Amino acid sequence: MSQFDLVIQNGTVVTATDTIRCDVGVKDGRISSLAERLTDAHEFVDADGMFVLPGGVDAHVHLDEPPFYGVLLNDSYETGTRAAAHGGTTTIISFAQQQKGRPLRESLDDYHAKADGNAVVDYGFHIILTDPSEQVANEEIPALIKDGYTSFKVYMTYEMLKINDREILDILALARKHGA
């Protein structure tokens, strides 16, 4: 069994603090070593003459959403994330719109079903709240925050998406109380 799944050799590695010429060892999908002359790997990539950079994060992505005032988005999770990967983006945060009258978790599950097995980069969701009922506010949002969904969007415009001032203030108070 190899020490690494992948070694990127001979590149100029750029980190948050340094630029160094070294190899990058990857194990179980994570960088586990930056060192010279790593040789024990299942797969090798020669990056001689190239920069090895961290992947980008795009925190404002629209993929496979319902039509917006007659405009239909063309990208699926496969095509949109494939394009992102080709541009060096390795993580996206896509919007997930709550459908009015449905539990928030059900709407989120619909987006997971679109992304799971189709996205070629890591992804998360920025949840659009359109129907903050008492159950959504008191039960669903705190549960989602506990599960790691800490990014929510509310609209003050667009008739089909907007919520009222009281609902916005309540959502902001919930976010503060639960750490979103």
C-alpha positions in Angstrom: 0.0 0.0 0.0 1.4 3.4 -1.0 1.9 6.2 1.5 0.1 8.6 -0.9 -2.8 8.2 -3.3 -1.3 11.0 -5.4 2.0 13.0 -5.6 2.3 16.2 -7.6 6.0 16.4 -8.3 8.4 19.2 -9.2 5.9 22.1 -9.0 6.2 25.6 -7.5 3.7 25.3 -4.6 1.9 28.5 -3.5 0.4 28.5 0.0 -1.1 31.2 2.0 2.3 32.2 3.4 5.0 30.8 1.1 6.0 29.9 -2.5 8.3 26.9 -2.5 9.5 24.3 -5.0 8.4 20.9 -3.6 6.2 17.9 -4.0 2.6 17.6 -2.7 1.5 14.3 -1.2 -2.3 13.6 -1.2 -3.9 10.9 0.9 -7.7 10.2 1.1 -8.4 13.4 -0.8 -6.4 15.7 1.5 -3.0 17.2 1.2 -0.9 15.4 3.8 2.6 16.4 3.0 4.7 19.1 1.4 8.2 17.8 0.9 11.0 17.2 -1.5 11.3 13.9 -3.5 8.1 12.2 -2.5 8.2 8.8 -4.3 5.7 6.4 -2.6 2.4 7.0 -4.4 -0.2 5.2 -6.4 -0.3 8.0 -9.0 2.1 10.8 -10.0 1.6 14.1 -11.8 4.6 16.1 -13.1 4.1 19.8 -12.5 7.6 20.8 -13.6 7.5 24.5 -14.7 4.0 25.0 -13.3 2.5 26.6 -10.2 0.5 24.4 -7.8 -2.2 26.6 -6.3 -5.1 26.0 -3.9 -8.4 25.7 -5.6 -10.7 28.6 -5.7 -14.1 28.9 -3.9 -17.0 30.5 -5.8 -19.5 31.5 -3.1 -22.2 32.8 -5.5 -23.4 30.1 -8.0 -26.7 29.5 -9.7 -27.2 25.9 -10.9 -30.3 24.0 -11.8 -32.7 26.5 -10.2 -36.4 27.0 -11.1 -37.0 29.6 -13.8 -36.7 33.2 -12.6 -39.2 35.5 -14.3 -39.1 33.3 -17.4 -35.3 32.9 -17.5 -34.2 29.3 -17.2 -30.6 28.5 -16.1 -28.8 26.3 -18.6 -26.2 24.7 -16.3 -26.7 21.5 -14.4 -24.5 20.5 -11.5 -22.5 18.4 -13.8 -21.9 21.1 -16.5 -21.5 24.0 -14.1 -19.1 22.3 -11.8 -17.1 20.9 -14.7 -16.7 24.4 -16.0 -15.7 25.6 -12.5 -13.1 22.8 -12.2 -11.5 23.8 -15.6 -11.1 27.3 -14.2 -9.4 26.2 -11.0 -12.5 26.4 -8.8 -12.7 23.4 -6.5 -15.6 24.4 -4.2 -18.9 26.1 -5.1 -21.7 27.4 -2.9 -24.9 27.2 -4.9 -28.3 28.7 -4.1 -31.0 26.4 -2.9 -34.4 28.0 -3.1 -37.1 27.0 -0.6 -40.4 26.2 -2.4 -43.3 27.9 -0.8 -45.6 25.6 1.2 -42.9 22.9 1.5 -40.7 22.1 4.4 -37.3 23.7 4.0 -35.5 20.3 4.3 -37.5 18.9 1.4 -36.4 21.8 -0.8 -32.8 21.3 0.2 -33.0 17.5 -0.4 -34.2 18.3 -3.9 -31.0 20.3 -4.5 -28.8 17.5 -3.0 -30.5 15.1 -5.4 -29.5 17.3 -8.3 -25.9 17.6 -7.1 -25.1 14.2 -5.6 -23.2 12.1 -8.1 -23.2 14.9 -10.7 -21.0 17.6 -9.1 -17.3 17.2 -9.9 -16.1 19.7 -7.3 -17.0 20.2 -3.6 -20.3 22.1 -3.0 -22.4 23.6 -0.3 -25.7 25.5 -0.3 -26.7 29.1 0.3 -30.4 28.6 1.3 -33.0 31.1 -0.1 -35.8 31.4 2.5 -39.2 32.2 0.8 -41.7 30.8 3.3 -40.4 31.4 6.9 -43.4 29.8 8.7 -43.3 29.3 12.4 -42.3 25.7 11.9 -39.5 26.7 9.5 -38.3 29.4 11.9 -38.6 27.5 15.2 -37.7 24.0 14.1 -36.2 23.7 10.6 -33.7 26.6 10.5 -32.1 25.8 13.9 -31.9 22.1 12.9 -30.2 23.0 9.6 -27.8 25.3 11.3 -26.9 22.5 13.7 -26.3 20.3 10.6 -23.9 22.9 9.2 -26.1 25.0 6.9 -25.2 28.4 8.1 -25.8 30.6 5.0 -29.2 32.0 4.3 -30.6 34.6 1.8 -33.8 36.6 2.1 -35.3 38.9 -0.5 -36.9 42.3 0.0 -37.7 42.4 -3.7 -39.2 40.1 -6.4 -42.8 39.3 -5.5 -42.4 35.5 -5.6 -39.3 35.6 -3.3 -39.7 38.5 -0.9 -40.6 38.2 2.7 -41.8 41.0 5.0 -39.7 43.1 7.4 -40.9 41.2 10.5 -39.9 37.9 9.0 -36.5 39.3 8.0 -35.8 40.6 11.5 -36.9 37.2 13.0 -34.6 35.3 10.6 -31.7 37.6 11.5 -32.4 37.0 15.2 -32.5 33.3 14.7 -29.2 33.4 12.7 -27.6 35.3 15.5 -28.9 33.0 18.3 -27.8 29.8 16.5 -24.5 31.0 15.0 -25.4 31.3 11.3 
